[in-house]
């Protein structure tokens, strides 16, 4: 420390708590003065600065504070969080001052603080409640943990499961059921409190179940809500049929759609805040049906893009192929599969790996499913002439490094994507095909010349999602003959070390399954495969060439997962074909 700094520190007087710390020989006088100075400059309390700097542990510091200021000390573990008087003040006040209203006794409110000299906090609590306040000292670290838990709890709108209610009528006791939507005011439909609560309850329960989609379906004599979890649709509740217009109106208001338009499909988006740190987006699609509007919500969790490549289900050699393709400065990576097969997550995982400050990444999507910081995302809108092809043309004038096209649907988009690769860019995109060899034929059928495909495409990933067996209850499968396993495609090598399991079901899973895992066919375009493409070979020849090169099929990838006890035999046959 230079002489000027020493002089500045010496000029700062210390008293009260800082003097007590010096007298207890927990701090030197110079250190105490320096900490007081830092706390003032940082705008934090002395206690907070002492704990954060690591000079004094929080527990002994709390005892010293209590003794020094004559304020009682309290252990928050002795109270039930539900008993805290948090309802008296807004959560923003608790966050701002890191202070917690504990309880009210008569005309006094007792507030937990780590530093009772924090007068602004005491005054604001008094002003907000209109009640005289008393302070109680709490260990700074304990107080912080409890406040975070309390606020997170407050942010959770609902708890429990929808199955807790015997029927929708029990859940909506105050709702009048009307059969004729035309007779009702549309705005009132959306704002009825029971409807608001019910819709939010369905959304939160779907999130808890790790669902991918929610279906609101009107029929002639009934109305049902189904949730797709682990790739399987199951019915969760049947509200009264007469609530159909109210449910539709509420969902459309949340998605900022035109609630008066019931004759044409609409697309929108809902953002649902789960806590101060997490929100979930829903892609909303409405469809007029014979008996009302069917509404489907796709759940878009931004965390899914950051699961990491190890969570996607790739085998080690497949992961290496994908990472190698991502490292190349140019080329086209295509992810294929039906709707709901995890294509978007695979693409976003690749983008997350590539997302560095030195790279310019742009995406064209219809719609943008997951918001990603640092990536320029464009929502394709054909109605105003902003289709995939137009967006791609614009991208090429934006000094891009990496481009992502949500889906290649036509020849024009495919041609521009190829052009982007040939001008030195890395392009990621998706296609709706069943396997890697079929992807080549799809591009050929679109009208892309074979030589452009051979020179531009670097990697094709075909994938499916299979239900993962519950690790807690899965049992060994012993009733399947070896011959039947060979007919499914098991090789002797796989059978030698196979641990085939079957679903059972327990309180930690859904009928023996918990989550999903990717089943992938990853094919790198080698020189041999390029030659076959140039020769205009059909799907069969392309598939044989890929197998000869060591790239195994979706069925083979599923059998590997089954042999490892990750998925069951029924999932092998459900998601793949031989």
C-alpha positions as CSV (number, residue, x, y, z in Angstrom):
1,X,0.0,0.0,0.0
2,X,1.4,3.4,-0.9
3,X,1.7,6.3,1.5
4,X,-1.3,8.2,0.0
5,X,-3.5,5.2,0.4
6,X,-2.3,4.7,4.0
7,X,-3.1,8.3,4.8
8,X,-6.6,8.0,3.2
9,X,-7.3,4.9,5.3
10,X,-6.1,6.5,8.5
11,X,-8.4,9.4,8.0
12,X,-11.5,7.1,8.1
13,X,-12.6,6.7,11.7
14,X,-14.0,3.4,12.8
15,X,-16.5,3.0,15.6
16,X,-19.3,0.7,16.8
17,X,-19.0,-2.7,15.1
18,X,-15.7,-2.0,13.4
19,X,-14.2,-0.9,16.8
20,X,-15.6,-4.0,18.4
21,X,-13.9,-6.2,15.8
22,X,-10.6,-4.4,16.5
23,X,-10.9,-4.8,20.2
24,X,-11.7,-8.5,19.8
25,X,-8.6,-8.8,17.7
26,X,-10.6,-10.1,14.7
27,X,-9.3,-7.2,12.6
28,X,-6.4,-4.8,12.7
29,X,-7.2,-1.1,12.9
30,X,-6.0,-0.5,9.3
31,X,-8.1,-3.4,8.0
32,X,-11.2,-2.2,9.8
33,X,-10.8,1.3,8.4
34,X,-10.2,-0.1,4.9
35,X,-13.3,-2.2,5.0
36,X,-15.4,0.7,6.3
37,X,-14.1,2.8,3.3
38,X,-14.9,0.0,0.8
39,X,-18.4,-0.6,2.2
40,X,-19.2,3.1,1.9
41,X,-17.8,3.3,-1.7
42,X,-19.7,0.2,-2.7
43,X,-23.0,1.2,-1.1
44,X,-23.3,-2.0,0.9
45,X,-23.6,-2.5,4.7
46,X,-20.6,-3.1,6.8
47,X,-21.7,-6.6,7.6
48,X,-22.2,-7.5,4.0
49,X,-18.7,-6.2,3.1
50,X,-17.2,-8.2,6.0
51,X,-18.8,-11.4,4.9
52,X,-18.2,-11.0,1.2
53,X,-14.5,-10.1,1.8
54,X,-14.1,-13.2,3.9
55,X,-12.6,-11.3,6.9
56,X,-15.1,-12.6,9.4
57,X,-17.3,-15.7,9.2
58,X,-21.0,-14.9,9.2
59,X,-22.0,-16.8,12.3
60,X,-19.6,-15.3,14.8
61,X,-20.2,-11.9,13.1
62,X,-23.9,-12.2,13.8
63,X,-23.3,-12.9,17.5
64,X,-21.0,-9.8,17.7
65,X,-23.6,-7.6,15.9
66,X,-26.3,-8.8,18.3
67,X,-24.1,-8.0,21.4
68,X,-22.8,-4.7,20.1
69,X,-26.2,-3.2,19.2
70,X,-28.3,-5.0,21.9
71,X,-30.6,-6.6,19.2
72,X,-31.8,-10.2,19.7
73,X,-30.4,-12.8,17.4
74,X,-32.6,-15.5,15.8
75,X,-32.1,-18.8,14.0
76,X,-34.4,-18.9,11.0
77,X,-34.3,-22.7,10.9
78,X,-36.6,-22.6,14.0
79,X,-39.4,-21.1,11.9
80,X,-41.6,-22.6,9.2
81,X,-41.3,-20.5,6.0
82,X,-45.0,-20.4,5.6
83,X,-45.2,-18.4,8.8
84,X,-43.1,-15.5,7.5
85,X,-45.0,-12.3,7.1
86,X,-44.0,-11.9,3.5
87,X,-47.5,-11.1,2.4
88,X,-47.2,-7.7,4.1
89,X,-44.6,-6.3,1.7
90,X,-43.8,-6.7,-2.0
91,X,-41.1,-9.1,-3.0
92,X,-39.1,-6.3,-4.6
93,X,-38.6,-4.7,-1.2
94,X,-37.3,-8.0,0.3
95,X,-34.9,-8.3,-2.7
96,X,-33.7,-4.7,-2.5
97,X,-32.7,-4.7,1.2
98,X,-32.1,-8.5,1.7
99,X,-34.3,-8.2,4.7
100,X,-37.2,-10.5,5.7
101,X,-40.5,-9.7,7.6
102,X,-40.7,-12.5,10.1
103,X,-43.9,-12.0,12.1
104,X,-46.3,-9.4,13.4
105,X,-47.1,-9.0,17.1
106,X,-49.9,-6.5,17.7
107,X,-48.9,-3.2,16.1
108,X,-45.2,-4.2,15.6
109,X,-43.6,-5.9,12.7
110,X,-40.3,-7.8,13.4
111,X,-37.8,-7.7,10.5
112,X,-34.8,-10.0,10.1
113,X,-31.6,-8.2,9.0
114,X,-27.9,-9.0,9.1
115,X,-27.1,-5.3,10.0
116,X,-29.6,-3.5,12.3
117,X,-28.0,-0.2,11.4
118,X,-29.5,-0.5,7.9
119,X,-31.9,2.4,8.6
120,X,-33.1,2.7,4.9
121,X,-34.4,-0.8,5.1
122,X,-36.2,-0.3,8.4
123,X,-37.8,3.0,7.2
124,X,-39.0,1.5,3.9
125,X,-40.6,-1.5,5.6
126,X,-42.3,0.8,8.0
127,X,-43.5,3.0,5.2
128,X,-44.8,0.1,3.1
129,X,-46.7,-1.5,5.9
130,X,-47.7,1.4,8.1
131,X,-46.6,-0.7,11.1
132,X,-43.9,0.1,13.7
133,X,-40.9,-2.1,13.0
134,X,-38.4,-4.0,15.3
135,X,-35.2,-5.5,14.1
136,X,-33.8,-9.0,14.7
137,X,-30.3,-10.0,13.8
138,X,-29.8,-13.1,11.6
139,X,-26.7,-14.7,10.2
140,X,-26.0,-13.0,6.9
141,X,-25.5,-16.2,4.9
142,X,-28.5,-17.9,6.4
143,X,-30.7,-14.9,5.8
144,X,-29.6,-14.8,2.1
145,X,-30.5,-18.5,1.6
146,X,-33.9,-18.2,3.2
147,X,-34.8,-15.1,1.3
148,X,-33.9,-16.8,-2.0
149,X,-36.0,-19.8,-1.1
150,X,-38.9,-17.6,0.0
151,X,-38.9,-15.5,-3.2
152,X,-38.6,-18.6,-5.4
153,X,-41.6,-20.1,-3.5
154,X,-43.6,-16.9,-4.0
155,X,-42.8,-17.0,-7.7
156,X,-44.2,-20.5,-8.1
157,X,-47.8,-19.9,-8.9
158,X,-49.2,-23.4,-8.4
159,X,-48.2,-26.5,-6.7
160,X,-49.5,-30.1,-6.8
161,X,-50.9,-32.0,-9.8
162,X,-54.0,-31.6,-11.8
163,X,-55.0,-35.2,-10.8
164,X,-55.5,-33.9,-7.3
165,X,-59.0,-32.7,-8.5
166,X,-61.7,-35.3,-9.1
167,X,-63.1,-33.3,-12.0
168,X,-62.9,-30.0,-13.8
169,X,-66.2,-29.0,-12.2
170,X,-64.5,-29.3,-8.8
171,X,-61.7,-27.1,-9.9
172,X,-64.0,-24.5,-11.4
173,X,-66.8,-24.3,-8.9
174,X,-67.8,-20.7,-9.6
175,X,-68.0,-21.0,-13.4
176,X,-71.3,-20.9,-15.3
177,X,-71.2,-23.1,-18.3
178,X,-72.7,-21.7,-21.5
179,X,-73.2,-23.6,-24.7
180,X,-73.4,-20.7,-27.0
181,X,-70.2,-18.8,-27.3
182,X,-71.8,-16.1,-29.5
183,X,-74.0,-14.9,-26.6
184,X,-71.0,-14.2,-24.4
185,X,-68.7,-11.2,-24.3
186,X,-65.3,-12.4,-25.6
187,X,-63.3,-10.2,-23.2
188,X,-65.1,-11.6,-20.2
189,X,-64.4,-15.1,-21.4
190,X,-60.7,-14.5,-21.1
191,X,-60.7,-12.7,-17.8
192,X,-62.8,-15.0,-15.6
193,X,-60.7,-15.8,-12.6
194,X,-61.4,-19.5,-12.5
195,X,-60.5,-19.8,-16.2
196,X,-57.3,-17.9,-15.6
197,X,-56.4,-20.2,-12.7
198,X,-57.3,-23.3,-14.6
199,X,-55.3,-22.6,-17.7
200,X,-52.2,-21.6,-15.7
201,X,-52.6,-24.8,-13.7
202,X,-52.6,-26.9,-16.9
203,X,-49.5,-25.1,-18.2
204,X,-47.5,-25.4,-15.0
205,X,-48.4,-29.1,-14.6
206,X,-47.3,-29.7,-18.2
207,X,-43.9,-28.1,-17.4
208,X,-43.6,-30.3,-14.3
209,X,-44.2,-33.4,-16.4
210,X,-41.5,-32.3,-18.8
211,X,-44.1,-32.3,-21.5
212,X,-43.4,-31.2,-25.1
213,X,-47.0,-30.3,-26.2
214,X,-50.4,-29.5,-24.7
215,X,-53.6,-30.2,-26.8
216,X,-56.9,-28.4,-26.0
217,X,-59.5,-30.3,-28.1
218,X,-63.2,-29.6,-28.5
219,X,-65.6,-32.3,-29.7
220,X,-69.3,-32.5,-30.2
221,X,-70.2,-33.7,-26.7
222,X,-67.0,-33.3,-24.7
223,X,-63.8,-31.4,-24.3
224,X,-60.4,-32.9,-23.4
225,X,-56.9,-31.7,-22.6
226,X,-54.0,-34.0,-23.5
227,X,-50.3,-33.6,-22.7
228,X,-47.5,-35.2,-24.7
229,X,-44.9,-36.5,-22.3
230,X,-42.0,-38.7,-23.2
231,X,-43.4,-38.7,-26.8
232,X,-46.8,-40.2,-25.8
233,X,-50.1,-38.3,-25.6
234,X,-52.2,-38.9,-22.5
235,X,-55.4,-37.3,-21.3
236,X,-55.1,-35.3,-18.1
237,X,-58.5,-33.7,-17.6
238,X,-61.9,-33.2,-19.3
239,X,-63.4,-29.8,-18.6
240,X,-67.1,-29.2,-19.3
241,X,-67.8,-28.9,-23.1
242,X,-69.4,-25.4,-22.5
243,X,-66.0,-24.0,-21.3
244,X,-64.6,-24.4,-24.8
245,X,-65.0,-20.7,-25.9
246,X,-63.6,-19.5,-22.5
247,X,-60.5,-21.7,-22.7
248,X,-59.9,-20.7,-26.3
249,X,-60.3,-17.0,-25.5
250,X,-58.0,-17.2,-22.5
251,X,-55.2,-18.9,-24.5
252,X,-55.6,-16.5,-27.4
253,X,-55.4,-13.5,-25.1
254,X,-52.2,-14.9,-23.5
255,X,-50.7,-15.4,-27.0
256,X,-51.8,-11.9,-28.1
257,X,-54.0,-13.3,-30.9
258,X,-57.3,-11.9,-32.3
259,X,-59.9,-13.5,-30.0
260,X,-62.7,-12.5,-32.4
261,X,-61.2,-14.5,-35.3
262,X,-62.5,-18.1,-35.0
263,X,-62.6,-19.0,-38.7
264,X,-58.9,-18.9,-39.6
265,X,-55.8,-20.6,-38.0
266,X,-53.6,-18.3,-36.0
267,X,-50.1,-18.6,-34.6
268,X,-48.7,-16.9,-31.5
269,X,-46.4,-17.1,-28.5
270,X,-46.8,-17.1,-24.7
271,X,-44.1,-16.4,-22.2
272,X,-44.8,-17.8,-18.8
273,X,-42.5,-16.6,-15.9
274,X,-41.8,-19.4,-13.5
275,X,-39.5,-17.5,-11.2
276,X,-37.2,-14.5,-11.2
277,X,-34.6,-16.5,-13.0
278,X,-36.5,-18.7,-15.4
279,X,-39.3,-18.4,-17.9
280,X,-40.8,-20.8,-20.4
281,X,-42.1,-20.0,-23.9
282,X,-45.0,-21.7,-25.6
283,X,-45.6,-21.7,-29.3
284,X,-49.4,-21.5,-29.8
285,X,-51.3,-22.8,-32.9
286,X,-55.1,-22.5,-33.3
287,X,-57.1,-24.5,-35.8
288,X,-60.8,-24.1,-36.5
289,X,-62.5,-27.5,-36.2
290,X,-66.1,-28.7,-36.6
291,X,-66.9,-28.1,-32.9
292,X,-64.7,-25.2,-32.0
293,X,-61.0,-24.2,-32.0
294,X,-58.4,-26.8,-31.3
295,X,-55.3,-25.2,-29.7
296,X,-51.9,-26.8,-29.5
297,X,-49.1,-25.4,-27.4
298,X,-45.5,-26.4,-28.0
299,X,-43.3,-26.0,-24.9
300,X,-40.0,-24.3,-25.7
301,X,-37.6,-24.5,-22.8
302,X,-34.5,-22.4,-23.5
303,X,-32.5,-24.6,-21.2
304,X,-32.9,-27.5,-23.6
305,X,-30.4,-25.8,-25.9
306,X,-27.8,-25.8,-23.2
307,X,-28.0,-29.4,-22.1
308,X,-24.8,-30.1,-23.8
309,X,-24.0,-32.6,-26.6
310,X,-23.6,-35.5,-24.1
311,X,-27.3,-35.3,-23.2
312,X,-28.5,-35.8,-26.8
313,X,-27.9,-39.5,-26.9
314,X,-25.1,-39.7,-29.5
315,X,-22.7,-42.6,-29.3
316,X,-19.1,-41.5,-28.8
317,X,-18.1,-42.0,-32.5
318,X,-21.3,-40.0,-33.6
319,X,-20.5,-37.2,-31.2
320,X,-17.0,-37.0,-32.6
321,X,-18.4,-36.7,-36.1
322,X,-20.8,-33.9,-35.2
323,X,-18.1,-31.9,-33.3
324,X,-15.7,-32.4,-36.2
325,X,-18.3,-31.0,-38.7
326,X,-18.9,-28.0,-36.4
327,X,-15.2,-27.2,-36.3
328,X,-15.0,-26.9,-40.1
329,X,-15.1,-23.4,-41.5
330,X,-17.6,-24.4,-44.2
331,X,-20.0,-27.2,-45.0
332,X,-23.7,-28.1,-44.5
333,X,-24.9,-30.0,-41.5
334,X,-28.4,-31.5,-42.0
335,X,-30.6,-32.8,-39.2
336,X,-33.5,-34.9,-40.3
337,X,-36.5,-36.6,-38.8
338,X,-40.3,-36.3,-38.3
339,X,-41.9,-33.6,-36.2
340,X,-41.0,-34.0,-32.5
341,X,-37.8,-35.9,-33.1
342,X,-35.5,-33.4,-31.4
343,X,-34.1,-31.7,-34.6
344,X,-34.4,-28.2,-33.1
345,X,-32.5,-29.2,-29.9
346,X,-29.7,-30.8,-31.9
347,X,-29.4,-27.7,-34.1
348,X,-29.4,-25.3,-31.1
349,X,-26.9,-27.4,-29.3
350,X,-24.6,-27.1,-32.2
351,X,-25.1,-23.3,-32.3
352,X,-24.5,-23.1,-28.5
353,X,-21.1,-24.8,-29.1
354,X,-20.3,-22.4,-31.9
355,X,-21.6,-19.3,-30.1
356,X,-18.5,-17.3,-29.5
357,X,-18.0,-13.5,-29.7
358,X,-15.7,-13.7,-32.7
359,X,-18.4,-15.4,-34.8
360,X,-21.4,-13.9,-36.5
361,X,-24.3,-16.4,-36.3
362,X,-27.7,-15.8,-37.9
363,X,-30.7,-18.0,-38.0
364,X,-33.9,-18.0,-40.1
365,X,-36.7,-19.8,-38.3
366,X,-40.5,-20.3,-38.7
367,X,-41.0,-19.6,-35.9
368,X,-38.1,-18.8,-33.6
369,X,-38.4,-21.5,-31.0
370,X,-35.6,-20.8,-28.5
371,X,-34.2,-17.4,-27.8
372,X,-30.4,-17.6,-27.8
373,X,-28.2,-14.7,-26.5
374,X,-25.5,-13.6,-29.0
375,X,-27.3,-15.1,-32.1
376,X,-29.2,-13.0,-34.7
377,X,-32.5,-14.7,-35.0
378,X,-35.1,-13.8,-37.7
379,X,-38.7,-14.9,-37.7
380,X,-39.7,-15.9,-41.2
381,X,-42.9,-14.3,-42.3
382,X,-44.0,-15.3,-45.9
383,X,-47.1,-13.0,-45.6
384,X,-44.8,-9.9,-46.0
385,X,-42.4,-11.6,-48.4
386,X,-39.9,-12.6,-45.8
387,X,-39.5,-16.3,-46.6
388,X,-36.5,-18.5,-46.0
389,X,-34.9,-17.6,-49.4
390,X,-35.3,-13.9,-48.9
391,X,-33.8,-14.0,-45.3
392,X,-30.9,-16.1,-46.6
393,X,-30.1,-13.6,-49.3
394,X,-30.1,-10.9,-46.7
395,X,-27.8,-12.9,-44.4
396,X,-25.2,-13.2,-47.1
397,X,-24.9,-9.4,-47.1
398,X,-24.5,-9.3,-43.3
399,X,-21.0,-10.6,-43.1
400,X,-22.0,-14.0,-41.7
401,X,-19.8,-16.8,-40.4
402,X,-22.5,-19.4,-39.5
403,X,-26.1,-19.7,-40.8
404,X,-28.9,-21.8,-39.5
405,X,-32.0,-22.4,-41.6
406,X,-35.0,-23.7,-39.6
407,X,-36.1,-26.0,-42.5
408,X,-35.2,-26.4,-46.2
409,X,-38.6,-26.6,-47.8
410,X,-38.1,-25.8,-51.5
411,X,-35.5,-25.6,-54.3
412,X,-34.9,-21.8,-53.9
413,X,-34.0,-22.1,-50.2
414,X,-31.8,-25.2,-50.9
415,X,-29.9,-23.4,-53.7
416,X,-29.1,-20.4,-51.6
417,X,-28.0,-22.6,-48.7
418,X,-25.7,-24.4,-51.1
419,X,-24.4,-21.1,-52.4
420,X,-23.7,-20.0,-48.8
421,X,-21.6,-23.2,-48.3
422,X,-19.7,-22.7,-51.5
423,X,-18.8,-19.1,-50.5
424,X,-17.2,-20.3,-47.3
425,X,-19.9,-20.5,-44.7
426,X,-21.1,-23.1,-42.3
427,X,-24.8,-23.9,-42.7
428,X,-27.0,-25.9,-40.3
429,X,-30.5,-26.8,-41.3
430,X,-33.3,-29.4,-40.9
431,X,-35.2,-31.6,-43.3
432,X,-38.2,-33.9,-43.0
433,X,-36.9,-37.2,-44.1
434,X,-36.7,-40.7,-42.6
435,X,-33.0,-41.5,-42.8
436,X,-29.7,-40.1,-43.9
437,X,-29.6,-41.8,-47.4
438,X,-33.2,-40.6,-48.0
439,X,-32.0,-37.0,-47.3
440,X,-29.7,-37.1,-50.3
441,X,-32.5,-38.3,-52.6
442,X,-34.8,-35.6,-51.2
443,X,-32.3,-32.9,-52.2
444,X,-31.9,-34.5,-55.6
445,X,-35.7,-34.6,-56.1
446,X,-35.9,-30.9,-55.1
447,X,-33.6,-30.2,-58.1
448,X,-30.2,-29.7,-56.5
449,X,-27.5,-31.0,-58.8
450,X,-25.7,-34.0,-57.5
451,X,-22.3,-32.3,-57.7
452,X,-23.5,-29.5,-55.5
453,X,-24.8,-32.0,-52.9
454,X,-21.6,-34.0,-53.0
455,X,-19.4,-30.8,-52.5
456,X,-21.6,-29.0,-50.0
457,X,-23.1,-31.4,-47.5
458,X,-20.6,-32.5,-44.9
459,X,-22.8,-34.3,-42.3
460,X,-26.3,-35.8,-42.1
461,X,-28.0,-36.6,-38.7
462,X,-31.2,-38.6,-38.8
463,X,-32.7,-38.9,-35.3
464,X,-35.7,-40.1,-33.3
465,X,-36.6,-39.8,-29.6
466,X,-37.2,-43.0,-27.5
467,X,-38.5,-43.2,-24.0
468,X,-35.8,-43.8,-21.5
469,X,-36.3,-46.6,-18.9
470,X,-36.6,-45.5,-15.3
471,X,-33.3,-46.4,-13.6
472,X,-35.1,-46.9,-10.3
473,X,-37.5,-49.7,-11.3
474,X,-36.4,-51.2,-14.6
475,X,-35.9,-55.0,-14.4
476,X,-34.0,-57.5,-16.6
477,X,-35.9,-58.8,-19.6
478,X,-35.7,-62.6,-19.3
479,X,-38.6,-63.8,-21.4
480,X,-37.4,-63.0,-24.9
481,X,-35.7,-65.9,-26.8
482,X,-32.3,-65.2,-28.3
483,X,-33.6,-66.1,-31.7
484,X,-36.3,-63.4,-31.5
485,X,-33.6,-60.9,-30.5
486,X,-31.5,-61.8,-33.6
487,X,-34.6,-61.3,-35.7
488,X,-34.8,-57.7,-34.3
489,X,-31.3,-57.1,-35.5
490,X,-29.1,-58.0,-32.5
491,X,-25.7,-59.2,-33.4
492,X,-23.8,-61.8,-31.5
493,X,-21.4,-59.1,-30.4
494,X,-24.2,-57.0,-28.9
495,X,-25.8,-60.0,-27.3
496,X,-22.6,-61.1,-25.6
497,X,-22.6,-58.0,-23.3
498,X,-26.3,-57.0,-23.5
499,X,-28.3,-56.0,-20.4
500,X,-31.8,-55.8,-21.8
501,X,-34.3,-54.4,-19.4
502,X,-38.1,-53.9,-19.4
503,X,-40.3,-51.1,-17.9
504,X,-42.1,-51.8,-14.5
505,X,-43.3,-48.5,-13.0
506,X,-42.8,-46.8,-9.7
507,X,-43.6,-43.5,-7.9
508,X,-40.6,-41.9,-9.6
509,X,-41.6,-42.4,-13.2
510,X,-44.5,-42.7,-15.6
511,X,-45.3,-46.4,-16.3
512,X,-41.6,-47.4,-16.2
513,X,-40.3,-44.5,-18.3
514,X,-38.5,-41.3,-17.3
515,X,-37.4,-38.8,-20.0
516,X,-36.3,-39.5,-23.5
517,X,-33.0,-40.2,-25.3
518,X,-31.9,-39.6,-28.8
519,X,-31.5,-42.4,-31.3
520,X,-29.3,-41.1,-34.1
521,X,-27.9,-42.1,-37.5
522,X,-24.9,-39.9,-38.2
523,X,-23.4,-40.1,-41.7
524,X,-20.4,-38.1,-42.8
525,X,-20.1,-37.5,-46.5
526,X,-16.9,-39.3,-47.4
527,X,-15.2,-39.5,-50.7
528,X,-16.9,-42.9,-51.4
529,X,-20.3,-41.5,-50.6
530,X,-19.6,-38.4,-52.7
531,X,-18.8,-40.7,-55.7
532,X,-22.0,-42.6,-55.2
533,X,-24.0,-39.3,-55.1
534,X,-22.3,-38.1,-58.2
535,X,-23.3,-41.3,-60.0
536,X,-27.0,-40.5,-59.1
537,X,-27.4,-43.6,-56.9
538,X,-30.7,-44.5,-55.3
539,X,-31.5,-44.8,-51.6
540,X,-30.6,-48.5,-51.4
541,X,-27.1,-48.0,-52.9
542,X,-26.5,-44.9,-50.7
543,X,-27.5,-46.9,-47.6
544,X,-25.2,-49.8,-48.5
545,X,-22.3,-47.4,-49.1
546,X,-22.9,-45.8,-45.7
547,X,-23.0,-49.1,-43.9
548,X,-19.8,-50.2,-45.6
549,X,-18.2,-47.0,-44.4
550,X,-19.1,-47.9,-40.8
551,X,-22.1,-45.6,-40.3
552,X,-24.8,-47.6,-38.7
553,X,-28.6,-47.2,-39.1
554,X,-31.3,-45.9,-36.7
555,X,-32.3,-49.5,-35.9
556,X,-28.6,-50.4,-35.1
557,X,-28.3,-47.3,-32.9
558,X,-31.5,-48.2,-31.1
559,X,-30.3,-51.7,-30.5
560,X,-27.1,-50.3,-28.9
561,X,-29.2,-48.3,-26.5
562,X,-31.4,-51.4,-25.7
563,X,-28.3,-53.6,-25.1
564,X,-27.1,-51.0,-22.7
565,X,-30.3,-51.1,-20.7
566,X,-31.3,-47.5,-21.6
567,X,-34.4,-48.2,-23.6
568,X,-36.7,-51.3,-23.8
569,X,-37.4,-53.6,-26.7
570,X,-40.8,-52.0,-27.3
571,X,-39.2,-48.6,-28.0
572,X,-36.8,-50.2,-30.5
573,X,-39.7,-51.3,-32.6
574,X,-41.8,-48.2,-32.0
575,X,-39.3,-45.6,-33.2
576,X,-37.3,-47.4,-35.8
577,X,-37.8,-49.7,-38.7
578,X,-35.5,-52.5,-39.9
